Amino acid sequence: MIKLMIKTISNEAVIAATGKSWDEWRRLLKQTVREEWSHKQIVTYLRENHHLSHWWGQTVTVDFEQSIKGRKIGQTQSADFQIGVRKTLDIPLKKTWDFLMSREGINFWLGHIDMLALEEGSAYRTDTETTGIIRINKPYHHIRLTWKPRRWDVESILQIRVYTTPSGKTTIALHQEKLKNDHIRDEMRSHWKKVLNAINEHFTNPEE
């Protein structure tokens, strides 16, 4: 979406919004950005040092990566891909987390497993032979794990984070990295959107 929108944003519009033209931002970032910086680090740099909004930071970063660094959308410095999807639920954080960590909730986002709890350091295998290891589990904050379907030859990193919005709702933010190519990235984005929609549906339209 941002890639398509960049093509329609004129130099005049970017100057009016950010104070610099596309070429000026590209030159500045080419001089400033270090080789090891990730997409997120560039966005953070623009926000903290040039006071760009999150949207403009993302937009300028994507333009820079495509025109200077030759990356595709979602591609990281190490040439793998990543995605981020989120969903805000009208549910308290504690209730949301407790559901995600319950057997029923785990079935929604991870699959059917024999484990009763997702403990740090423990390995898991689902009924569809997706495998991985729980790396971090911080209750009511986030969980991080490796995630590898049977058909993949490399594992990815999956993180689910929850936080409370100013209005008291709960956002589930899901991030997956070390994806092999942009096709898998698109596949996983679609998959996780469906998962988050299903979780939202569970709460908004519970079965009688």
N, C-alpha and C positions, 0 to 999 in steps of 0.2 A: 504494500500500500504506500509506504513512504517513497519507495523507488518510483512509483508511478506519479506521485504528487510532486516530486522534485522536478520532473520534466515539465511541469506546468507552472512552476514558481519562477517568476521573472527576476532578473538582477535587481530591478527597482524594488520589488517586494522584499527580497532578502535584505537589501540595504536598509529599507525602512524599518524592518523588524529587528535587525541585528546590528546595524551600523557598518557592515562590511558587505562587499559583493561576494559572489561565489569564488572568483579567482583569488580574492584577498584572503578568504578563509582557507582555501587550499594551500596558498603560499605560507600562511601562518602555521598551519598544522604540519606542513611538510618540514618546516624548520624546528618545530617544537616536539612533535610526537616521537617517542622513542620506539624502536623496532619491536620491543616486547609488549607494548601497550595493547590492551584488549579494547574492544569496542566500548565496553562500559567505562573503562578508564578515560577514554577520549571524551565521552559524554560528560563525565564528572569534571574533567579539566575545564571544559567549556562552561559548565554551570558555575564552578567555583572561581574561575579566573576571568571569565568574560560575561558572567551573569546572564547566560542564555537560559531560557525556560527548558524544561525537559524535552518538549516537542521539538524546539528549534535545535537543541543540542543533538538529538537523535538525527534530525534531518541533515544538519551540517556534517555530522560524523559519517552518515551513510554516503553522502555525496563525496566526501574526502576518500573514503575507503574504495569506492568504485572508480573514481577518476585518478587517484594517485597510487593507491595500494593494490588496486585490481581485485579486491575481494567481492564476493557476492554477498547479498543480504544474509546476515546470520552467520557468516564465515568468520572464524576467529584467526588470530595470528598464527596458530599452529596448523591452519588449513582445514581444521574440522569445523563442524557447524553446531549451532546452538539455537534453542528456542525459548521463549518465555510466554506463558499464557496465564491468565488470572480470572477469577470470578468472585464477585462480592455477594455474600449471602446475608439475608436479614436474620442472622442467627448469632448468639453470643459466641465469643471465641472459644470458651471452654467447651461448650456443647459441640462446636464444630470439630475441635481437635479430638475430643473423646470419641466422636463418631469415626473420624479418619483412622484412629488407632484401634477401633473395635474390629472384631472379625467381620462384621457386616460391611463396615466402611473399607477395610482392607480389600475386600472382594471387588469393590468399585474401582479402585485405582491401581492395585497391584495384582490381584488375582487370587485364586483359591490356594492357600498354603496351609501347612500343618502347624506352623508356629502359633503359639498363643499370644506372643508379644514380640514386637520388633526391637530387639535389644542390640546395642552397639556391639559390633564384632561378630554377630551371628550371620550365618549364611542362610539363604532361602532358595526354594525352588517352587514355582507355581505348577498348577496342573497342566499348563500349556508349555512347560519347560523353559520359562523365563527364569534366569538365575541371577544372583547377585549377593552382595554383602552389605549389611547395615553399617555405615561408617559413623554417622552422628545421629543421635535422637535426643533433641532438647525439648522436653514436654512443653506444650503450649507455645512453641516457637517455630522449630523446623526439624525436618528429618532429611538426611542425605544418604544416598545409597547408590551402589552400582546397579545397573539394569541392562540385561542382555537377553534378548529373545533367542530362541534356539537357532533361527536362520541367520543370525548375525555372526560375523567373525571377530568383531571387537565389541567391548562393553562401553556403555555410556554412563554418565553420571546424572542422577535424577535427584532434585531437591524440591521439597514441598515446604512452603513457609506460610504461616498464618499471622495476620495482624489485624488489629481493631481500627476501623475507620473513625474519623471524627464524629460521625453520626451514630456510632455504636454498633455498626454492622461488622462483619468479618470478611476479610479478603483472603482467599486461598491463592497464593502465587506459586506457580509451578515452573521450574527451570530445568532444562535438560541440555547437557553439553556433550562434546566428544561424539557427535553424530557424523557418520561417514561421508555423507554427501547431501546436496540440497534436496534430492528426491526423498531421502529418509527424513530430512528436516520437515518437509511439507507433510509427509505422512504422519509424523509424530505430532505436529501442530494440530492436525485434524483430529487425531486420536485423543489428545489430552483435552481439547475443547469439548469433545463428546463426553469424556469422563467428568469434567467439571459441570457440564450441563446436567448430566445424570445425577450427580450429587445434589445439585440445586433442586432438581425435580423431586428427589427423595424427600427434601424438607418442605417444599412448597405444595406438593400434592401427595402426601403420605397415603399409603394404601389403607383402606378401611379394615 
